[in-house]
Amino acid sequence: MGYFAVLRPDDAAAELDFEVTRCHINLWVLPSFIPGRRLMYFDLGMEVTATGAAPVDAVEVLLPFTVETGYRMDQFRGCADLYDRLFDDETAELIFGEPVNLSGPATERTLTVEAGQYTYRPRRIDTANVEAANDQPPRSSCYRVPLQSSVAPGTSAYIRLRFRVFGNRPVLSAKSPFGGVILDFRIADVRESRTRSREVGIRKRIVPIASVNFFAMLPSQYQMITASPYQRYMRVLETRAWSKYLGGVAYRHPSNAQLVYYWRSEKRDDGTYLPVTADNPFRVFANYDRHLNKAKTLFWALMALLIIMMVARSHWIPALSWTNAKWVLSHAGSFLGLLTLTGIIAFGKGAYNLVMNRVAKPRLWFRWIERILLGLRADN
């Protein structure tokens, strides 16, 4: 089982040490053109506090999915820096969920959350030098993220970045090609990892996280059945309001409703957060069914059948005649009659898993075309 973690760089000096004071994670599950198909993005916000004698100039992140790095002539390479979104009046309040005050000179701007009177000091990341680790864990990714300027000892900085998700399992797994999904997100959950022998060197570099806020945004047709722990709240996402923040993200027209599910790390009796470590991992499990509009599905199936019958009767295509169509249908019925329902289901699952796991290149090409088409959408 893969998990998320913030790591101390492998080549860091002995005197370098830091902790993640706050960790904000947004998992976007956005619908595409094909019913049931999803494109996913992982937004990560971290406040890094330098606690050692050396400045912090980079962090590493272990991600429980395969990253889609981008394409030729694609400005989204590896990850995107969301620094500018933090200083936009419209998006800053959406990100932090409450009014904020922006202040300071251009080189040292600060962001103060009014309700908690907490000040963040955003910092840009060096996107040109973000690089993947040489030895990637199975179904996971490990990236070194350098900062444009170091975090001095005793100070903190907030960074926010976005990854494209390619291989989304085990974070989001389909229950069946036509069913719901299972959300399974974990932080520093080393005890149930499938690749312990390959992660021994990583585990000793895991950095404690003081507090975690995790948000999952899913299409409204996914209906939650169970969750553990139970989410703090769920609500409808103001998709139009978030369109500026989602700039550069391929998603369908803003009229499509999204639901927000929110979890956060545990608190002690005195109100302080219990740090997330290998001894106290953070886990979110949620089981969703997908609502299918049966009337709509039946309508389009009948429409498709009527069109095929019209083309067959019209003789526009010589090979596609009514006689040939009846022959194909009769023999197809005889062939399917030889198969058991169990065999059909097994074959479908096998074909689905083969495409998901083996045919990476065609999937990447398809996504490239898909993103271009989704990028042509109207934002109003």
C-alpha positions in Angstrom: 0.0 0.0 0.0 1.5 3.4 -1.0 1.5 6.4 1.3 2.3 10.1 1.2 5.2 11.5 3.2 7.5 14.5 3.3 11.2 13.5 3.3 14.4 15.0 4.4 16.6 15.1 1.2 19.0 12.1 1.0 22.0 14.4 0.4 21.1 16.9 3.1 23.8 18.0 5.6 23.8 16.5 9.1 22.9 19.9 10.6 19.9 20.4 8.3 16.6 19.6 10.0 13.0 20.8 9.5 9.4 20.0 10.2 6.1 20.5 8.4 4.0 22.8 10.6 0.9 22.6 8.4 0.0 20.4 5.4 -2.9 21.2 3.1 -3.9 18.5 0.5 -6.5 18.9 -2.2 -7.3 15.8 -4.3 -9.3 16.8 -7.4 -11.2 14.0 -9.1 -12.7 15.8 -12.2 -15.0 14.2 -14.8 -14.0 14.1 -18.5 -16.1 13.6 -21.7 -16.5 9.9 -21.3 -19.0 8.9 -18.6 -17.2 7.5 -15.6 -13.8 8.7 -16.8 -11.8 10.9 -14.4 -8.8 13.2 -14.5 -7.0 13.7 -11.2 -4.8 16.4 -9.7 -3.0 16.6 -6.4 -2.5 20.0 -4.8 0.0 20.1 -1.9 0.5 23.1 0.4 3.2 22.9 3.1 4.5 25.2 5.7 8.2 24.2 6.2 9.9 25.3 9.4 13.7 25.1 9.6 14.6 23.7 13.0 18.2 22.8 12.4 21.4 24.9 12.1 21.4 24.9 8.3 18.9 26.6 5.9 16.4 24.4 4.0 16.7 24.7 0.2 14.7 21.7 -0.9 12.3 19.0 0.3 11.3 15.6 -1.0 7.8 14.3 -1.3 6.7 10.6 -1.6 3.5 10.4 -3.5 1.2 7.3 -3.5 0.5 7.5 -7.3 2.4 7.7 -10.6 2.9 11.3 -11.7 2.1 12.4 -15.3 5.0 14.6 -16.0 3.7 16.4 -19.1 4.3 16.5 -22.8 6.4 18.3 -25.4 5.5 21.9 -25.7 3.4 21.5 -22.4 4.1 24.2 -19.8 3.1 21.7 -17.1 6.3 19.8 -16.6 6.5 17.6 -13.5 4.6 20.0 -11.3 3.1 23.5 -11.2 3.9 26.2 -8.7 0.7 27.8 -7.3 2.4 30.7 -5.6 0.6 33.3 -7.7 -2.8 31.8 -6.8 -2.1 32.6 -3.1 -1.9 36.3 -3.8 -5.0 36.6 -5.9 -7.9 38.1 -3.9 -10.5 35.7 -5.4 -8.6 32.5 -4.9 -6.7 33.1 -1.6 -9.9 33.1 0.5 -11.1 29.9 -1.3 -7.8 28.1 -0.5 -7.8 28.9 3.2 -11.6 29.0 3.7 -11.8 32.3 5.4 -10.9 36.0 4.9 -7.2 36.8 4.5 -5.0 39.9 4.5 -2.2 40.3 2.0 0.8 42.5 2.9 4.5 43.1 2.6 6.9 43.9 -0.3 7.0 41.9 -3.5 10.0 39.9 -2.4 8.7 39.1 1.2 4.9 39.0 0.9 2.9 37.6 3.7 -0.6 36.2 4.0 -2.5 36.5 7.3 -5.6 34.4 8.0 -8.0 36.7 9.9 -9.9 34.2 12.0 -6.9 32.4 13.5 -4.6 35.4 13.1 -2.0 33.1 11.6 0.6 34.4 9.1 2.0 32.4 6.2 5.1 33.4 4.2 4.7 32.0 0.8 7.8 31.0 -1.2 8.2 30.1 -4.9 9.6 26.7 -5.9 12.1 26.2 -8.6 10.0 24.3 -11.0 12.7 24.0 -13.6 14.8 21.9 -11.3 12.1 19.6 -9.8 13.3 16.1 -10.4 12.2 12.6 -9.8 14.3 10.2 -7.7 16.2 7.6 -9.6 14.6 4.6 -7.8 10.8 5.0 -7.9 8.8 2.8 -5.6 6.1 0.7 -7.4 2.9 2.7 -8.1 4.5 5.7 -6.3 6.6 8.7 -7.1 9.4 10.5 -5.2 10.3 14.0 -6.2 12.8 16.5 -5.0 11.3 20.0 -4.9 13.9 22.9 -4.6 12.9 26.3 -3.3 13.9 29.5 -5.2 15.3 30.9 -1.9 16.3 29.0 1.2 14.4 28.9 4.5 16.7 30.3 7.2 17.1 28.5 10.5 14.3 29.4 12.9 12.0 30.7 10.2 9.2 29.2 8.0 7.9 29.3 4.5 4.8 28.1 2.8 4.9 26.4 -0.6 2.0 25.2 -2.8 2.3 23.0 -5.8 0.3 20.8 -8.1 0.9 17.3 -9.6 -1.0 15.5 -12.3 -2.0 12.0 -11.3 -1.5 9.3 -13.9 -1.7 5.9 -12.1 -4.2 6.7 -9.4 -4.2 3.3 -7.6 -4.2 2.7 -4.7 -5.4 6.2 -3.8 -8.5 5.9 -5.9 -9.5 2.4 -7.1 -12.5 1.5 -9.2 -14.7 -1.2 -7.7 -15.6 -2.3 -11.3 -15.5 -0.7 -14.7 -19.1 0.4 -14.3 -19.3 0.8 -10.5 -18.1 3.1 -7.8 -14.7 3.9 -6.3 -12.7 3.4 -3.1 -10.7 6.3 -1.7 -7.7 5.1 0.4 -5.3 7.9 1.3 -2.6 7.5 3.9 0.3 9.6 5.3 3.4 7.9 6.9 1.5 4.5 7.1 4.7 2.4 6.8 3.3 -0.7 8.6 1.1 -1.8 5.7 3.4 -1.1 2.9 3.8 -3.8 0.2 7.4 -2.8 -0.5 9.1 -2.6 2.9 12.5 -3.8 1.7 12.7 -1.0 -0.9 11.5 1.7 1.6 13.9 1.1 4.5 16.1 4.0 3.3 13.1 6.3 2.9 11.4 5.6 6.3 14.3 7.1 8.3 13.9 10.3 6.4 10.2 10.9 7.0 9.6 14.3 8.5 6.8 14.8 11.1 3.8 16.8 10.1 2.2 18.8 12.9 -1.3 19.1 11.3 -3.0 17.8 8.2 -6.1 19.2 6.3 -7.2 16.8 3.6 -9.9 17.7 1.0 -11.2 15.3 -1.7 -13.3 16.8 -4.5 -15.4 14.2 -6.4 -18.2 14.4 -9.0 -21.7 14.5 -7.5 -22.7 11.2 -9.0 -20.4 9.4 -6.5 -22.4 8.8 -3.4 -20.6 8.0 -0.2 -21.6 4.7 1.5 -19.1 4.5 4.3 -16.1 6.4 5.6 -13.4 5.9 8.3 -12.9 8.2 10.0 -16.1 10.1 9.3 -15.5 13.3 7.4 -15.8 16.6 9.3 -18.1 18.0 6.7 -19.2 17.7 3.0 -20.6 20.4 0.8 -21.1 21.4 -2.8 -18.1 23.0 -4.4 -18.6 26.4 -5.9 -17.1 25.3 -9.2 -17.4 28.6 -11.0 -15.7 30.4 -8.1 -12.8 27.9 -8.3 -12.3 28.2 -12.0 -9.5 30.8 -11.7 -7.7 28.6 -9.1 -8.1 25.6 -11.5 -6.4 27.5 -14.3 -4.5 25.1 -16.5 -6.5 22.1 -15.3 -8.5 20.1 -17.8 -12.0 19.7 -16.6 -15.6 19.8 -17.9 -17.9 22.8 -18.0 -18.2 24.5 -14.5 -22.0 23.6 -14.4 -21.0 20.0 -13.4 -21.4 19.8 -9.7 -18.5 18.6 -7.4 -18.8 17.6 -3.8 -16.1 18.4 -1.2 -15.2 15.9 1.6 -13.0 17.2 4.4 -10.9 15.4 7.0 -8.2 16.6 9.3 -5.6 15.1 11.7 -6.5 14.2 15.3 -6.5 16.7 18.2 -5.4 16.2 21.8 -7.7 17.0 24.7 -6.1 20.5 25.0 -7.0 21.4 21.4 -3.5 21.0 19.9 -2.9 18.6 17.0 -1.3 15.2 17.4 1.7 15.1 15.0 1.5 12.7 12.0 4.4 10.3 12.2 5.2 6.7 11.3 4.0 5.9 14.8 0.8 7.9 14.4 -0.2 7.7 10.6 -3.0 9.6 9.0 -5.6 7.4 7.2 -8.7 8.2 5.2 -10.9 5.5 3.8 -14.2 6.2 1.9 -16.4 3.9 -0.2 -18.5 5.5 -3.0 -21.1 4.1 -5.3 -21.8 5.8 -8.6 -25.3 6.8 -9.5 -26.2 6.0 -13.0 -29.2 7.6 -14.7 -30.9 4.5 -16.0 -33.5 6.4 -18.1 -30.7 8.5 -19.8 -28.6 5.4 -20.5 -31.6 3.5 -21.9 -32.5 6.5 -24.1 -29.1 6.8 -25.7 -28.8 3.0 -26.2 -32.1 3.0 -28.0 -31.0 6.1 -30.1 -27.8 4.3 -31.1 -29.8 1.1 -32.0 -32.2 3.2 -34.1 -29.3 4.9 -36.0 -27.7 1.5 -36.7 -31.0 0.1 -38.0 -31.6 3.2 -40.2 -28.1 2.9 -41.7 -28.5 -0.9 -42.3 -31.9 -0.5 -44.0 -30.8 2.5 -46.2 -27.9 0.5 -47.8 -25.7 3.6 -47.6 -22.8 1.3 -46.7 -22.9 -1.9 -48.8 -21.3 -4.1 -46.2 -23.8 -2.9 -43.6 -27.1 -4.3 -44.7 -30.1 -5.5 -42.6 -29.5 -9.1 -43.7 -25.8 -8.9 -42.6 -26.8 -7.2 -39.3 -29.3 -9.9 -38.5 -26.7 -12.6 -39.2 -24.1 -11.0 -36.9 -26.6 -10.6 -34.1 -27.8 -14.2 -34.4 -24.3 -15.6 -34.3 -23.2 -13.2 -31.5 -26.2 -14.4 -29.5 -25.1 -18.0 -30.0 -21.5 -17.2 -29.0 -22.5 -15.3 -25.9 -24.8 -18.1 -24.9 -21.8 -20.4 -24.6 -20.2 -18.1 -22.1 -21.2 -18.0 -18.4 -21.9 -14.8 -16.6 -18.8 -15.4 -14.4 -16.6 -15.8 -17.5 -17.9 -12.6 -19.1 -17.2 -10.6 -15.9 -13.8 -12.1 -15.5 -12.9 -11.4 -19.1 -14.1 -7.8 -18.7 -12.0 -7.2 -15.5 -9.0 -8.8 -17.1 -9.2 -6.6 -20.2 -9.7 -3.5 -18.0 -6.7 -4.3 -15.8 -4.5 -5.0 -18.8 -5.3 -1.6 -20.3 -4.8 0.2 -17.0 -1.5 -1.5 -16.1 0.2 -2.2 -19.4 -0.8 0.1 -22.2 0.8 3.3 -20.8 1.9 5.0 -24.0 -1.5 4.9 -25.7 -3.1 6.1 -22.5 -0.7 9.1 -22.3 -1.4 10.0 -25.9 -5.2 9.8 -25.3 -4.8 12.0 -22.2 -2.8 14.6 -24.3 -5.7 14.8 -26.8 -8.2 14.8 -24.0 -6.6 17.7 -22.2 -6.5 19.7 -25.5 -10.2 19.2 -26.1 -11.1 20.0 -22.4 -9.0 23.1 -22.6 -11.2 24.5 -25.4 -14.2 24.6 -23.0 -16.0 27.8 -22.1 -15.6 29.1 -18.6 -19.1 30.6 -18.3 
